[in-house]
Amino acid sequence: MTITEQDPAAPRALRGLADGHASVRLRAALELGTTPDPRCVDALVERSSTEPEFFVRDMLTWALTRHPVATTLPRLLRETRSERPRARSQALHTLSKIGDRRAWPAITPTLLCDTDDEVARSAWRAAVVLVPEGEEAALATALATQLGRGGRETRLSLSRALTALGEVSVPSLHEAATAPEPHVRTHALATERLLRDPDVGFGYAIEEAKRVVALGGGG
C-alpha cells in the first residue's frame, strides 16, 4: 500500500513534500533520495507534477532516479499522458535522467509536437537519450518539423537535440533550409552551422543565418 501524507508511519520527509516552504520541500526530496523507499514513489511523482520551484523539481527528479526503475518507470510513463503540462514535462525530464530505453514508446509524435513548449522541450531531450539504435534518422525527421518554433530557449533546445543526433540530422536540416518560411530556414541554417562547428554560439549562428536568408540564401 502506498504511503500517504496522513499515514502516521510515513517518513517525516514524505510529509515535508507538502510543506508551504520551498526549503522544507527541498530537504524532504533530498532525504527521500538519500534513503530510497519504493513506497514513496507515487508521492514523489505527484509532487513533481505540481511543484512550482525549479530547484525543488530538480531534487525530486534526482530522488526518483535513486529508486528502482521497475517501480518508477510505470508511474512516469502514465504521467506522460497526463492532461497537466507540468506533469508531462517533469515525467519526460525524469525519464531522460533515468535513461532506460524501455521508455522509448512513450515518446510519441504528439509529445514531440506538444503545444506546450516546456513539454515539447522535455520530449526532445528525452527522445535523444532514449532513441533506439537505427531510429535516429526518423527522430531527426520528426524533430525538424518543429524548426522555427517558439522563442530563443525553445529553438536552442531543438538545435541541441538535432546536433546531438549528429550527421543523421543533415538531410532533414537541408530540406528545412529550403522551407518557404524565413524563420524556419534561419533556424535550420543555424543548426547546420552548430553541427559543423559546435564551438560557435547559438546567437552568432542565428545572426549569421539571418544574414544568409536576407540575402536570398538557404531557399
Residue pairs with C-beta under 8 A, 6 or more apart in sequence:
1 39
2 39
2 42
2 43
3 9
3 10
3 11
3 14
3 37
3 39
3 40
3 43
4 10
4 43
5 14
5 15
5 17
5 18
5 43
11 31
11 32
11 35
11 37
11 40
13 27
13 28
13 29
13 31
13 32
14 28
14 32
14 40
14 43
15 28
16 24
16 25
16 27
16 28
16 31
17 25
17 28
17 29
17 32
17 43
17 44
17 47
18 25
18 47
19 25
19 28
22 53
22 55
22 56
25 47
25 51
25 53
25 56
26 53
26 55
26 56
26 59
29 44
29 47
29 56
29 59
29 60
29 62
29 63
30 59
30 63
32 40
32 44
32 63
33 59
33 62
33 63
33 64
33 65
33 66
34 66
36 63
36 66
36 67
36 68
37 67
38 67
38 68
38 71
40 67
41 64
41 67
41 71
41 72
41 75
42 75
44 60
44 63
44 64
44 67
45 64
45 72
45 75
45 76
45 79
45 91
47 60
48 57
48 60
48 61
48 64
48 87
48 90
48 91
48 94
49 79
49 82
49 84
49 86
49 87
49 90
49 91
50 84
50 86
50 87
51 57
51 60
51 90
57 90
60 90
61 90
61 93
61 94
61 97
62 97
64 72
64 76
64 94
64 98
65 72
65 94
65 97
65 98
69 98
69 100
72 94
72 98
73 95
73 98
73 100
73 102
73 103
76 91
76 94
76 95
76 98
76 103
77 91
77 95
77 103
77 106
79 87
79 88
79 90
79 91
80 88
80 91
80 92
80 95
80 106
80 111
81 88
82 88
82 91
85 114
85 116
85 118
85 119
86 118
88 111
88 114
88 116
88 119
88 122
89 116
89 118
89 119
89 121
89 122
90 122
92 107
92 111
92 119
92 122
92 123
92 125
92 126
93 122
93 125
93 126
95 103
95 106
95 126
95 130
96 122
96 125
96 126
96 129
96 130
99 129
99 130
100 130
101 130
101 132
103 126
103 130
104 130
104 131
104 132
104 135
107 123
107 126
107 127
107 130
107 131
109 142
111 119
111 120
111 123
112 120
112 123
112 124
112 127
112 142
112 143
112 146
113 120
113 145
113 146
114 120
114 123
117 149
117 150
117 151
117 153
117 154
120 146
120 149
120 154
121 153
121 154
121 157
121 158
124 143
124 146
124 157
124 158
124 161
125 157
125 160
125 161
127 139
127 143
127 161
128 139
128 161
128 164
128 165
131 139
131 165
136 165
136 166
136 168
137 168
137 171
139 165
140 162
140 165
140 168
140 169
140 171
140 172
141 172
143 158
143 161
143 162
143 165
143 169
143 172
144 162
144 169
144 172
144 173
144 175
144 176
144 188
146 158
147 155
147 158
147 173
147 176
147 179
147 184
147 187
147 188
147 191
148 155
148 179
148 181
148 183
148 184
148 186
148 187
148 188
149 155
149 158
152 202
155 187
155 202
155 206
156 202
158 187
158 191
159 187
159 190
159 191
159 194
159 202
159 205
162 169
162 172
162 173
162 191
162 195
163 169
163 191
163 194
163 195
163 198
166 195
167 195
169 191
169 195
170 192
170 195
173 188
173 191
173 192
173 195
174 188
174 192
176 184
176 185
176 187
176 188
177 185
177 188
177 189
177 192
177 218
177 219
178 185
178 218
178 219
179 185
179 188
179 219
180 219
182 213
185 209
185 213
185 218
185 219
186 206
186 209
186 210
186 213
186 218
187 206
187 209
188 209
188 218
189 205
189 208
189 209
189 212
189 213
189 217
189 218
190 202
190 205
190 206
190 208
190 209
191 205
193 200
193 205
193 208
193 209
194 200
194 202
194 205
209 218
212 218
213 219
